[in-house]
Amino acid sequence: MPKSPPRHVVILAGGSGTRFWPVGRTSRPKQMLALDGDDPRPLLRATYERVKPLCDRKGPFVVAAKRLGAEIRKLIPEMPADRLLLEPVPRNTGPAVALAAHAVACLGGDAPLAVVPSDHHASPDATYRDVLAAMIDRAGESHRLQTLGLVPTFPATGYGYLELGARRAKSPSGAIHAVRRYVEKPALAVAKRYVKGRRHLWNLGTFAFRPSVFLDAFRRHMPEAASALAPLFATKAFRAKLGPAFDACPSQSVDYGVMEKARDIEVLVADFDWDDLGSWDAVARHARSDPRGNSLRGTDVALDATNCLVRTDDGTAVALIGVDDLLVVRTKDALLIARKGRGEDVRRIYDALKLAGRLDLLT
């Protein structure tokens, strides 16, 4: 009986964390912060530990910005140097995934891999690993691009969606369907129709494929980027060529650049607890709270207050009186107070400070 190919997992650790100001800064992007409810681990560390059991003894790959290299090595000291892929300049997820696919291909053969974000909540861990294993195995068998979807539980307007096509197969972790089309973040009325119609899934931004399959689609659908990165793809000593190649590479996401254009993509319809940890609202959803819905720490006090999240990184006590649905986040040099449900707008504060030249509050 032929030996099964090894499984590989690549963690994309990009992202700036502008929606997590004032804790999130250019030197502390969200993947380096503990934002999954009350889990004390930074998101990248938690993701690394979650997927490591799927991998060979050297563990997952991590793709991140070069400027974060030293901090990532401190955060994951056991990770071998050749599993850390550092982008000299940010070029979005399309080139990042292509780099990861080539790195896996350089190990020999065409072993399938999964690509996962570093900033998602996913539990239970064992169920999540089973789903990734099923995706990777299907990618190896079918020689098609695989993606991951969940049945929406509410009409989210901040997520992309996948429209289901015909059922193709059944895996231990869920049915596998063709993807009819990708759908951008919809208006609320459209999202409500998607939830009711049950023909659309949340797009989790998680993929699986053989390197050859992805790189073929990358060359076809992102030819300018593929041309810029061609010197990397021509050698196993690709790290020495990263700077010039990425300098010449246009910036584009893997969703826009490849997945939305490629044909014959499959989606595994999974079932586990998931959230895109993209704002303080998401942090509040997963944090422990008291009977009145307040998530407090240490000496924080709430009187006649409900459904508030308080986070400080300097030990300052916060007292709340007669308020509801607030996000209160304090650092040594800044304070954010926002209404729950407005977490997405925190990036506008970040942009306003940048426009005002207050880089001291952003770095």
Secondary structure, 3 states (H helix, E strand, C coil): CCCCCCCEEEEECCCCCHHHCCCCECCECHHHCCCCCCCCCCHHHHHHHHHHHHCCCCCCEEEEEHHHHHHHHHHCCCCCHHHEEEECCCCCHHHHHHHHHHHHHCCCCCCCEEEEECCEEEECHHHHHHHHHHHHHHHHHHCCCEEEEECCCCCCCCCCEEEEEEEEEEECCEEEEEEEEEECCCCHHHHHHHHHHCCEEEEEEEEEECHHHHHHHHHHHCHHHHHHHHHHHCCCCHHHHHHHHHHCCCCCCHHHHHHCCCCCCEEEEECCEEEECCCHHHHHHHCCCCCCCCECCCCCEEECCECCEEEECCCCCCEEECCECEEEEECCCCEEEEECCCHHHHHHHHHHHHHCCCHHHCC
